[in-house]
């Protein structure tokens, strides 16, 4: 099953629990709900939000879930989004992309 990174972040919000998210070939990082984004963040990370997330099942059991897009550049953009959500960016960027009155749950 394949979904977008935006769908996956929405699912993390629904579950309401921290999740480690792996980006294929890069690393993994914790995503902590609530995950919010502003219109400026949505625009800045537009391609990252479309990154492909692979959900693997084998014999009706969940095996793995990870970001893995056919375009490696999109994987890197997804990693930048996830790092920024975790606060590994400049304060101004974090405030502009994820904070404020116009920030909405993904």
Backbone as CSV, one residue per row, in Angstrom:
resi,resn,N_x,N_y,N_z,CA_x,CA_y,CA_z,C_x,C_y,C_z
1,UNK,0.849,-1.161,0.000,0.000,0.000,0.000,0.901,1.232,0.000
2,UNK,0.545,2.240,-0.798,1.292,3.483,-0.861,0.375,4.654,-0.534
3,UNK,0.880,5.590,0.252,0.172,6.823,0.583,1.182,7.965,0.483
4,UNK,0.698,9.192,0.620,1.607,10.332,0.602,2.098,10.633,2.014
5,UNK,3.162,11.406,2.085,3.665,11.819,3.398,2.605,12.643,4.128
6,UNK,1.852,13.451,3.408,0.782,14.218,4.052,-0.248,13.283,4.689
7,UNK,-0.632,12.228,3.973,-1.568,11.234,4.526,-0.993,10.590,5.782
8,UNK,0.294,10.267,5.739,0.953,9.610,6.865,0.998,10.535,8.085
9,UNK,1.322,11.816,7.861,1.339,12.771,8.973,-0.065,12.955,9.544
10,UNK,-1.067,12.918,8.684,-2.454,12.989,9.149,-2.781,11.777,10.027
11,UNK,-2.321,10.603,9.620,-2.551,9.389,10.414,-1.867,9.492,11.778
12,UNK,-0.676,10.081,11.823,0.013,10.280,13.100,-0.818,11.185,13.997
13,UNK,-1.420,12.226,13.422,-2.308,13.090,14.199,-3.511,12.318,14.727
14,UNK,-4.074,11.450,13.899,-5.242,10.669,14.322,-4.876,9.732,15.466
15,UNK,-3.741,9.065,15.346,-3.308,8.144,16.406,-2.926,8.888,17.678
16,UNK,-2.390,10.093,17.518,-2.052,10.919,18.677,-0.851,10.426,19.467
17,UNK,0.024,9.682,18.810,1.212,9.151,19.480,2.443,9.439,18.644
18,UNK,3.578,9.656,19.324,4.843,9.868,18.631,5.168,8.643,17.773
19,UNK,5.730,8.905,16.607,6.142,7.820,15.708,7.505,8.148,15.123
20,UNK,8.363,7.152,15.024,9.605,7.313,14.289,9.276,7.125,12.813
21,UNK,9.738,8.072,11.999,9.496,8.005,10.563,10.842,7.855,9.874
22,UNK,10.951,6.829,9.050,12.180,6.544,8.318,12.051,7.045,6.887
23,UNK,13.104,7.708,6.419,13.193,8.099,5.016,14.266,7.203,4.404
24,UNK,13.873,6.427,3.418,14.736,5.431,2.794,16.072,6.030,2.374
25,UNK,17.154,5.429,2.857,18.484,5.836,2.483,19.013,7.064,3.198
26,UNK,18.217,7.646,4.127,18.672,8.852,4.818,18.780,8.591,6.316
27,UNK,17.656,8.490,7.011,17.663,8.285,8.458,16.218,8.235,8.945
28,UNK,16.034,8.128,10.243,14.691,8.197,10.819,14.682,9.279,11.890
29,UNK,13.475,9.790,12.164,13.312,10.874,13.122,11.919,10.784,13.721
30,UNK,11.789,11.205,14.967,10.486,11.168,15.643,9.585,12.296,15.148
31,UNK,8.325,11.961,14.952,7.290,12.944,14.633,6.307,12.911,15.789
32,UNK,6.091,14.086,16.390,5.255,14.182,17.584,4.005,15.008,17.292
33,UNK,2.831,14.409,17.452,1.603,15.167,17.228,1.373,16.187,18.336
34,UNK,0.643,17.220,18.082,-0.060,17.479,16.835,0.877,18.030,15.772
35,UNK,0.701,17.542,14.549,1.471,18.037,13.415,0.631,19.105,12.730
36,UNK,1.149,20.332,12.757,0.451,21.463,12.150,1.307,22.053,11.051
37,UNK,0.666,22.752,10.127,1.387,23.427,9.058,0.614,24.685,8.665
38,UNK,1.342,25.705,8.307,0.738,26.963,7.855,0.632,26.937,6.328
39,UNK,-0.110,27.874,5.750,-0.121,27.970,4.290,1.288,28.181,3.718
40,UNK,2.113,28.967,4.399,3.488,29.178,3.936,4.275,27.869,3.995
41,UNK,4.065,27.085,5.041,4.729,25.789,5.156,4.236,24.817,4.109
42,UNK,2.950,24.841,3.853,2.369,23.967,2.826,2.989,24.282,1.457
43,UNK,3.183,25.577,1.185,3.795,25.982,-0.080,5.277,25.594,-0.118
44,UNK,5.977,25.880,0.971,7.417,25.592,1.028,7.705,24.094,0.895
45,UNK,6.873,23.267,1.516,7.092,21.815,1.522,6.121,21.074,0.596
46,UNK,5.620,21.772,-0.417,4.602,21.205,-1.309,5.031,19.852,-1.887
47,UNK,6.234,19.777,-2.431,6.680,18.514,-3.016,6.936,17.451,-1.947
48,UNK,7.449,17.859,-0.805,7.714,16.897,0.280,6.423,16.224,0.728
49,UNK,5.343,16.982,0.799,4.060,16.430,1.242,3.525,15.366,0.285
50,UNK,4.006,15.383,-0.965,3.557,14.389,-1.944,4.466,13.164,-1.981
51,UNK,5.520,13.140,-1.171,6.453,12.008,-1.165,5.699,10.706,-0.913
52,UNK,6.148,9.670,-1.563,5.528,8.358,-1.441,5.928,7.691,-0.127
53,UNK,4.945,7.178,0.593,5.189,6.395,1.806,4.741,4.966,1.523
54,UNK,5.654,4.046,1.719,5.396,2.626,1.472,4.988,1.976,2.787
55,UNK,3.885,1.261,2.755,3.415,0.502,3.918,3.421,-0.965,3.490
56,UNK,4.280,-1.743,4.129,4.438,-3.148,3.747,3.721,-4.075,4.729
57,UNK,2.996,-5.024,4.148,2.357,-6.091,4.905,2.798,-7.420,4.316
58,UNK,2.968,-8.402,5.166,3.280,-9.752,4.715,2.452,-10.707,5.560
59,UNK,1.694,-11.571,4.905,0.832,-12.525,5.610,-0.070,-11.829,6.618
60,UNK,-0.676,-10.737,6.179,-1.610,-9.951,6.993,-0.988,-9.337,8.244
61,UNK,0.325,-9.203,8.264,1.010,-8.572,9.391,1.803,-7.373,8.876
62,UNK,1.761,-6.275,9.631,2.518,-5.092,9.259,4.002,-5.380,9.380
63,UNK,4.769,-5.030,8.343,6.205,-5.262,8.328,6.957,-3.949,8.522
64,UNK,6.588,-2.923,7.739,7.351,-1.681,7.788,6.565,-0.554,7.132
65,UNK,6.900,0.679,7.513,6.358,1.878,6.902,7.502,2.868,6.781
66,UNK,7.712,3.402,5.574,8.834,4.316,5.366,8.590,5.188,4.137
67,UNK,9.224,6.357,4.141,9.167,7.255,2.993,10.163,6.741,1.966
68,UNK,9.696,6.514,0.744,10.582,6.065,-0.331,9.965,6.467,-1.664
69,UNK,10.404,7.592,-2.182,9.885,8.090,-3.449,10.814,7.657,-4.582
70,UNK,10.266,7.517,-5.768,11.085,7.164,-6.926,12.100,8.266,-7.224
71,UNK,11.752,9.500,-6.868,12.639,10.646,-7.069,13.404,10.906,-5.772
72,UNK,14.701,10.669,-5.796,15.519,10.833,-4.591,15.481,12.264,-4.051
73,UNK,15.308,13.238,-4.933,15.224,14.638,-4.506,13.989,14.853,-3.627
74,UNK,12.910,14.163,-3.924,11.700,14.285,-3.100,11.916,13.630,-1.744
75,UNK,12.651,12.509,-1.703,13.016,11.913,-0.414,13.784,12.931,0.436
76,UNK,14.712,13.637,-0.179,15.489,14.635,0.560,14.618,15.789,1.038
77,UNK,13.644,16.194,0.209,12.706,17.244,0.634,11.851,16.758,1.795
78,UNK,11.442,15.492,1.735,10.659,14.915,2.830,11.489,14.918,4.113
79,UNK,12.764,14.581,4.001,13.648,14.591,5.163,13.763,16.008,5.731
80,UNK,13.880,17.006,4.868,13.953,18.400,5.327,12.682,18.795,6.063
81,UNK,11.526,18.368,5.564,10.257,18.648,6.246,10.247,18.006,7.627
82,UNK,10.598,16.731,7.706,10.561,16.022,8.982,11.559,16.610,9.978
83,UNK,12.764,16.960,9.510,13.756,17.593,10.381,13.248,18.939,10.888
84,UNK,12.640,19.698,10.001,12.121,21.013,10.388,10.998,20.877,11.406
85,UNK,10.116,19.893,11.205,9.045,19.643,12.186,9.627,19.335,13.563
86,UNK,10.771,18.670,13.588,11.419,18.307,14.849,12.209,19.475,15.441
87,UNK,12.222,20.598,14.726,12.896,21.782,15.247,14.319,21.960,14.765
88,UNK,14.760,21.138,13.838,16.114,21.271,13.299,16.107,22.228,12.107
89,UNK,15.736,23.473,12.403,15.720,24.538,11.410,15.798,25.857,12.173
90,UNK,15.941,26.938,11.442,15.965,28.246,12.089,14.601,28.544,12.700
91,UNK,14.607,29.265,13.815,13.372,29.615,14.524,12.402,30.338,13.606
92,UNK,12.923,31.255,12.799,12.045,31.992,11.884,11.323,31.057,10.923
93,UNK,12.044,30.071,10.399,11.425,29.101,9.504,10.379,28.277,10.216
94,UNK,10.704,27.802,11.413,9.753,26.996,12.181,8.471,27.782,12.439
95,UNK,8.640,29.026,12.885,7.467,29.871,13.165,6.645,30.105,11.904
96,UNK,7.316,30.356,10.803,6.633,30.638,9.543,5.905,29.409,9.011
97,UNK,6.497,28.227,9.167,5.946,27.016,8.557,4.978,26.241,9.439
98,UNK,5.140,26.329,10.777,4.379,25.426,11.649,3.647,26.085,12.814
99,UNK,3.821,27.365,13.031,3.251,28.032,14.201,2.312,29.162,13.804
100,UNK,1.575,29.643,14.769,0.750,30.833,14.554,-0.716,30.516,14.371
101,UNK,-1.487,31.576,14.247,-2.948,31.459,14.138,-3.393,30.714,12.900
102,UNK,-2.601,30.797,11.829,-3.036,30.139,10.594,-2.474,28.720,10.419
103,UNK,-1.816,28.188,11.444,-1.336,26.798,11.417,-2.529,25.872,11.661
104,UNK,-2.648,24.870,10.804,-3.754,23.906,10.912,-3.209,22.492,11.008
105,UNK,-3.940,21.638,11.679,-3.583,20.222,11.719,-3.558,19.649,10.307
106,UNK,-2.551,18.832,10.065,-2.488,18.156,8.754,-3.524,17.053,8.750
